[in-house]
């Protein structure tokens, strides 16, 4: 009994599309529309709360709703990370360190209370909340890591995307050829796909002088949204009709 999608290649393609769109859409709101990081974060956290409420109220897996929550965590993570790193002046390295600490603490509390970090069978309301907040903070961390690689490491946007892409390939190989925990590898891959999406988003939107393709935040967001909607529609056509029964927390 589940409200989560199956972890397949299609899942990861949709995840990368959603995180890349989150990067471009977050930048569109905070920078292109000049709303600012603080107000953008407040708006997008509110959007996350609304979409999460819909997901929690649902009794079965709805692909459109699930990926809408993923997208809201991605856009909120983008502006939250930028607010920490730029507005508060923490910098990418310090911001990443803080977010890693928060995420590890969240995983620890989740495991101690639920005895599991499962990503394919979440059967209590408390575990579902842990799941979604882990996703929110992993997406925020991914943005900070992506910006660190692109700006502070000297790799540039394309170099950062190549490095993270290589790390993702390594995780795939570890999953295929070793007996490492699938749950552990899932969360490593989930965190890594966020900076990959962030750097890919920068490659699409940034000007040629900064190593980007100069598609702009509006054009890139529209293209990515169209791709994600098409994938969600495909997922809706093949979704598994299951109901969720929560066990006592």
Secondary structure, DSSP 4 states (H G I P E B T S, - for coil): --SS---SHHHHHHHHHHHHHHHHHHHIIIIIS---HHHHHHHHHHHHHHHHHHHHH-SB--HHHHHHHHHHHHHHHHHHHHIIIIIS--HHHHHHHHHHHHHHHHHHHHHHHHS---SS---SHHHHHHHHHHHHHHHHHHHHHHHIIIIISS-HHHHHHHHHHHHHHHHHHHHHHS---HHHHHHHHHHHHHHHHHHHHHHHHS-GGGTS---HHHHHHHHHHHHHHHHHHHHHHT----B--PPP-
